[in-house]
Amino acid sequence: MLKRSKTRHASELSLTLRVIAYLSILIGYVFYCYNYIVLGYVRPYLVSKVGFTIADTAIISMAGNIGVTVGAIFWAGFIARAGRRKTIVIIAVGIGALALIQASTKVLGVWIGSRLLMDGLLGGYYVVATSLVVALFPAANRAKLVALNSAMYPGANILIGVLGGWLGEENWQFLLWLAAAPLPISIFLFFAVPPDKTYHPYDEDGEENEKQATGRWSEMFSPQLRWLTAGCVLLSGIDFNAYQLFQGFLTIYIKITLSMSAAAMGTIIAFTSAGAFIGNFVWAVIADRYGRRIPFIGYVIAAVMVLAFIQPNLNQYHLSALGFVFGFGMSCTTAWGAWFAELFPIHLRAHGAALFHAGHILALGSPLLAAYTAEVFGMRTSMSFAAMVYLAGAILWFKMPETKVPRSQQKEIN
């Protein structure tokens, strides 16, 4: 009891302090998303301006998949030992430094190495941001806050699309230099994020807080949890494979296959991202009110839109509208952040959140596979495979356990 009197519960921290901590990480989240997706946007320029082949860009993406998988696993344990503030600052500095290296070179080997290391850091940023939401805020608000995090992904895509269209083909490299923004952001993170030792997270008592540091990956594969772990990894892997098959080559499809302008490409990407931005909040409200599984419907919408998008003789306006609906559907994964954490015991929740990126292990070869199928069967056929992957994901998602307690039961518990 004496130990608990010295350390406040998260609910006793001022709302202002918790909001400032959250907003600081949210700003960093913009550039976590930015760095994750900028490669896909500049892929046509890496081919036409730098001289890389499509296969080269696929290898760069594959290196990123390896990095983010290893990173998510590593950083989950590191967070438990070092705390969120130290972790987030280290990650932000590393992302910014590697972005500078990436922007300053045209050497394929350096690009592969920098993406390997950078994506390892990006996997950690997702884990620490999600675990912070779970620690500082009650369950009723988590999906909405994680949705705001996830909304930074389409937000960053809109930024890249609008900025890329405005810059045109001659100044595309500015998009790479902007990716170094986490360097100055790291200063704000250091002062805004409270040390873990100063509070007990939500859903946690003093004893559980001490137990958190003992959480190990081996526990995730215990008889009671192994199938949950496998299900989360498989569902995440399905998402990343679908991403590589469709969104990973979307800009090449628009710019090279359809021969559209940089402005048209930027507009289509911006509309797709706007749909995802809105969808993040809609699916979050649904997840918080009706349960974490119901948003699987978004995957069905995404599958239908993939098949519609690749039909021939569509113009910029058709593709923008279809892209908007696709983005709305595929943003349903915003429910995963809180859900993956809630599926596991409190001291393993950082590990549960890390499973989102651990799914990359099932998508390690998907960039090369997508490049190969595009060469053999054509870009449209290759991208159509994403529809089948999304439908498989919808089925698996629906079969997974629910963690959201209905409001009527919450009142009884309270």
ABEGO torsion letter per residue (X at the ends): XAAAAABBBAAABBAAAAAAAAAAAAAAAAAAAAAAAAAAAAAAAAAAAAGBBAAAAAAAAAAAAAAAAAAAAAAAAAAAAAEAAAAAAAAAAAAAAAAAAAAABABAAAAAAAAAAAAAAAAAAAAAAAAAAAAABBAAAAAAAAAAAAAAAAAAAAAAAAAAAAAEAAAAAAAAAAAAAAAAAAAAAAAABBBAAABBBBGBBAAAAAAAAABBAAAAABAAAAAAAAAAAAAAAAAAAAAAAAAAAAAAAAAAAAGBBAAAAAAAAAAAAAAAAAAAAAAAAAAAAAEAAAAAAAAAAAAAAAAAAABBGBBAAAAAAAAAAAAAAAAAAAAAAAAAAAABBAAAAAAAAAAAAAAAAAAAAAAAAAAAAAAAAEAAAAAAAAAAAAAAAAAAAAABBBABBBAAAAAAAX
